[in-house]
Amino acid sequence: MFFLINTGYAQTWSTYFGPDTLKSLDTTYAPFMFHVGTYKHKLFIYGSFVRAGNIILNHFAMWHNNIWDNAGINFNTDYNEVKVSLEHNNLFYVGGTFWVGGGGFNGIPGAFDVVYFNGSSWSKLASDSMDIDDMLWKDGNLYVCGKWYYLNGVFFGSVARWDGQQWNKLQNGFMYDNPHLYAIEEYNGKLYFAGTGISTIDGIHPVYGIASWDGSVWHSVGGGLGENVYCLWLLSKYWLIFIYTVILLPYQGQVHM
């Protein structure tokens, strides 16, 4: 089930499409949806469904003009997961974990973790294997984070920057305690990265759950949180942070429950 709320009034919810629209592989259960994104007034979703009526979807679908379409995409193995999507320069970027064998991802062989859609066809960004949870464009560069440590034999520490030609390190990234980066946000020219298992950045600075990148070096943010962070949003003058509960962290660094 998927609902929309009228943002002009913010009072009532409406059914957008019901549980019978999408079908899961096991029809005993309604399909789960794990990610939702938009591109050029089209809705893209990723989940446990495999078809809508007679249309084969294989976990990824586009809703437009009141019909479902597979958007020309085919996850032909179970080792794929969409975690993040965004629109940039008229392209729709999708990140996650794509491990595709046999015929590959839409005929694109290998393991890679960012693909993009131009409105009619899909392409891969690069032939690299990462596990991406979030991504953000800034100054013509694509920043990604997730859970991987080495790329082509070089230690990256779960964060990287794509300059249009290749992936670049952000110093030595996050180290120790099995770091998993879930979120990136931008504020005042800096990028803020948050996640779990984070104790030090670049092997030097204690950060405890959150750190900022100024384009050259890493910084601690208010002494850190001492907790694992799973979501991070910028809300007015506060950070909205999801740990096991929700906290508000002003830019000055003091934590408010």
C-alpha positions as CSV (number, residue, x, y, z in Angstrom):
1,M,0.0,0.0,0.0
2,F,1.3,3.5,-0.9
3,F,-0.3,6.7,0.4
4,L,0.1,10.4,-0.6
5,I,-0.7,13.4,1.6
6,N,-2.0,16.7,0.3
7,T,0.9,19.0,1.3
8,G,-1.2,22.1,0.7
9,Y,-3.5,21.2,3.6
10,A,-1.5,18.4,5.3
11,Q,-4.7,16.9,6.8
12,T,-5.7,13.9,4.9
13,W,-4.1,10.8,3.3
14,S,-5.2,9.3,0.0
15,T,-4.5,5.8,-1.4
16,Y,-2.2,6.2,-4.4
17,F,-2.2,2.5,-5.4
18,G,-3.4,-0.4,-3.4
19,P,-2.0,-3.8,-2.3
20,D,-3.5,-5.6,-5.3
21,T,-1.5,-3.5,-7.8
22,L,1.8,-5.2,-7.1
23,K,2.3,-8.9,-6.5
24,S,5.1,-10.5,-4.5
25,L,6.7,-13.8,-5.4
26,D,5.0,-15.3,-2.4
27,T,1.4,-14.2,-2.8
28,T,0.6,-15.0,0.8
29,Y,2.1,-11.6,1.7
30,A,1.8,-8.1,0.4
31,P,5.0,-6.9,-1.3
32,F,7.4,-4.7,0.7
33,M,8.8,-1.5,-0.6
34,F,12.3,-0.6,0.4
35,H,13.1,2.5,-1.6
36,V,11.1,5.3,-3.4
37,G,12.5,7.9,-5.8
38,T,11.3,10.4,-8.3
39,Y,12.5,11.4,-11.8
40,K,10.8,13.8,-14.2
41,H,7.4,13.4,-12.5
42,K,7.7,9.6,-12.5
43,L,7.7,7.4,-9.3
44,F,10.4,4.7,-9.0
45,I,10.1,2.0,-6.3
46,Y,12.2,-0.9,-5.3
47,G,10.8,-3.8,-3.2
48,S,9.9,-7.5,-2.9
49,F,7.3,-7.5,-5.8
50,V,7.9,-9.3,-9.0
51,R,5.0,-8.3,-11.2
52,A,2.0,-6.0,-11.6
53,G,-0.7,-8.0,-13.4
54,N,1.0,-9.5,-16.4
55,I,3.9,-7.0,-16.3
56,I,7.2,-8.5,-15.1
57,L,8.9,-6.1,-12.8
58,N,11.6,-8.1,-10.9
59,H,11.8,-5.8,-7.8
60,F,12.1,-2.4,-9.6
61,A,9.2,-0.4,-11.2
62,M,8.2,2.9,-12.6
63,W,4.7,4.4,-12.0
64,H,3.6,6.9,-14.7
65,N,0.3,7.8,-16.3
66,N,-1.4,5.4,-14.0
67,I,0.4,2.3,-15.3
68,W,3.4,0.3,-14.1
69,D,6.5,-0.3,-16.2
70,N,9.8,-2.0,-15.5
71,A,11.7,1.1,-16.9
72,G,13.8,-1.1,-19.0
73,I,15.6,-2.5,-16.0
74,N,16.0,-6.2,-15.1
75,F,17.4,-7.5,-11.8
76,N,18.1,-11.0,-13.0
77,T,19.6,-12.2,-9.7
78,D,18.8,-11.9,-6.1
79,Y,22.1,-10.2,-5.2
80,N,20.9,-6.6,-6.0
81,E,19.6,-3.9,-3.7
82,V,18.6,-0.3,-4.4
83,K,19.3,2.0,-1.4
84,V,19.4,5.5,-2.7
85,S,18.4,7.5,-5.8
86,L,18.6,11.1,-6.9
87,E,18.2,13.3,-10.0
88,H,21.1,15.4,-11.3
89,N,21.5,17.1,-14.7
90,N,18.5,15.4,-16.2
91,L,19.8,11.9,-15.2
92,F,18.4,9.6,-12.6
93,Y,21.1,8.0,-10.5
94,V,20.5,4.8,-8.5
95,G,23.0,3.5,-5.9
96,G,23.2,0.3,-3.8
97,T,24.6,-3.1,-4.3
98,F,24.4,-4.6,-7.8
99,W,26.1,-8.0,-8.1
100,V,25.0,-9.4,-11.5
101,G,26.1,-12.6,-13.1
102,G,25.1,-14.4,-16.3
103,G,23.6,-11.8,-18.6
104,G,24.4,-9.1,-16.1
105,F,22.4,-6.0,-15.2
106,N,20.5,-5.2,-18.4
107,G,23.3,-7.0,-20.3
108,I,25.9,-4.9,-18.4
109,P,28.3,-7.5,-16.9
110,G,30.2,-7.3,-13.6
111,A,29.7,-5.9,-10.2
112,F,29.1,-2.1,-9.7
113,D,27.1,0.1,-7.5
114,V,25.9,3.2,-9.3
115,V,23.8,3.2,-12.5
116,Y,22.0,6.0,-14.2
117,F,18.9,6.4,-16.4
118,N,18.5,9.0,-19.2
119,G,14.8,8.5,-19.6
120,S,15.1,5.6,-22.1
121,S,18.1,3.5,-21.2
122,W,20.4,2.6,-18.3
123,S,24.2,2.8,-18.0
124,K,26.7,2.1,-15.3
125,L,28.8,4.8,-13.8
126,A,32.0,2.8,-13.4
127,S,33.1,-0.9,-13.2
128,D,33.8,-0.8,-9.5
129,S,32.4,-2.9,-6.6
130,M,31.1,-1.0,-3.6
131,D,28.1,-1.2,-1.2
132,I,26.5,2.3,-1.3
133,D,23.9,3.6,1.1
134,D,23.8,7.3,0.3
135,M,25.1,9.7,-2.3
136,L,25.1,13.4,-3.0
137,W,26.3,15.7,-5.8
138,K,28.4,18.8,-4.9
139,D,30.3,21.0,-7.2
140,G,30.2,18.6,-10.1
141,N,31.4,15.7,-7.9
142,L,29.4,12.6,-6.8
143,Y,30.1,11.7,-3.1
144,V,29.1,8.3,-1.9
145,C,29.2,6.4,1.4
146,G,28.3,2.9,2.5
147,K,30.2,-0.1,3.7
148,W,33.4,-1.1,1.8
149,Y,37.0,-0.6,2.6
150,Y,39.1,-1.2,-0.4
151,L,38.6,-0.2,-4.1
152,N,41.0,-1.6,-6.6
153,G,43.4,-2.6,-3.8
154,V,43.4,0.9,-2.3
155,F,41.9,1.7,1.2
156,F,39.0,4.1,0.9
157,G,37.3,3.7,4.3
158,S,33.7,3.6,3.1
159,V,33.6,7.1,1.4
160,A,34.6,8.2,-2.1
161,R,34.3,11.0,-4.6
162,W,33.6,10.5,-8.3
163,D,35.1,13.4,-10.4
164,G,33.6,12.3,-13.7
165,Q,36.5,10.0,-14.6
166,Q,37.5,8.0,-11.5
167,W,36.9,7.5,-7.8
168,N,39.0,9.5,-5.4
169,K,39.8,9.0,-1.7
170,L,38.8,11.5,1.0
171,Q,42.1,11.2,2.9
172,N,41.9,7.7,4.5
173,G,38.2,7.8,5.2
174,F,36.7,6.0,8.2
175,M,38.7,3.5,10.1
176,Y,38.3,0.9,12.8
177,D,35.2,-0.7,14.5
178,N,33.7,-2.0,11.2
179,P,32.4,1.4,10.0
180,H,29.2,1.6,8.0
181,L,28.2,5.0,6.6
182,Y,24.5,5.5,6.1
183,A,24.0,9.2,5.4
184,I,25.5,12.3,3.7
185,E,24.2,15.9,4.1
186,E,25.6,19.3,3.1
187,Y,25.6,22.4,5.1
188,N,27.5,25.7,4.8
189,G,29.9,24.2,2.2
190,K,30.7,21.1,4.3
191,L,29.6,17.5,3.9
192,Y,28.4,15.6,7.0
193,F,28.8,11.8,7.1
194,A,27.1,9.7,9.7
195,G,26.8,6.0,10.4
196,T,27.6,3.1,12.7
197,G,30.9,1.6,14.0
198,I,32.5,5.0,13.6
199,S,35.2,5.9,16.2
200,T,38.0,7.6,14.2
201,I,38.3,9.4,10.9
202,D,41.5,9.2,8.8
203,G,43.0,7.1,11.7
204,I,43.4,10.2,13.9
205,H,40.4,12.1,14.9
206,P,37.8,10.7,17.3
207,V,34.3,11.3,15.8
208,Y,31.8,8.9,17.4
209,G,29.0,8.6,14.8
210,I,29.3,11.8,12.7
211,A,32.1,13.8,11.0
212,S,32.4,16.7,8.5
213,W,34.5,17.0,5.4
214,D,35.5,20.5,4.3
215,G,36.9,19.5,0.9
216,S,40.4,18.9,2.2
217,V,40.4,17.5,5.7
218,W,38.0,15.8,8.2
219,H,36.6,17.4,11.4
220,S,34.8,16.2,14.5
221,V,31.3,17.5,15.0
222,G,30.6,18.7,18.5
223,G,32.6,15.9,20.0
224,G,30.4,13.3,18.3
225,L,27.4,11.5,19.5
226,G,28.7,8.3,21.0
227,E,25.9,6.4,19.2
228,N,25.2,4.7,15.9
229,V,23.5,7.0,13.4
230,Y,21.2,5.6,10.7
231,C,19.6,8.7,9.2
232,L,20.6,12.4,9.0
233,W,18.5,15.3,7.7
234,L,18.9,19.1,7.8
235,L,15.8,20.6,9.4
236,S,15.6,24.3,9.8
237,K,18.6,25.1,12.1
238,Y,18.8,21.6,13.5
239,W,20.1,18.2,12.4
240,L,17.4,15.6,12.6
241,I,19.2,12.4,13.6
242,F,17.8,8.9,13.9
243,I,19.7,6.7,16.3
244,Y,17.2,4.5,18.2
245,T,15.2,7.5,19.0
246,V,15.2,10.9,17.3
247,I,17.4,13.7,18.6
248,L,17.9,17.3,17.4
249,L,21.5,18.5,17.2
250,P,22.0,22.2,16.7
251,Y,24.9,23.3,14.6
252,Q,26.7,24.5,17.7
253,G,27.0,20.9,18.8
254,Q,24.8,20.6,21.9
255,V,22.4,17.7,21.8
256,H,18.7,18.2,22.5
257,M,16.3,15.2,23.2
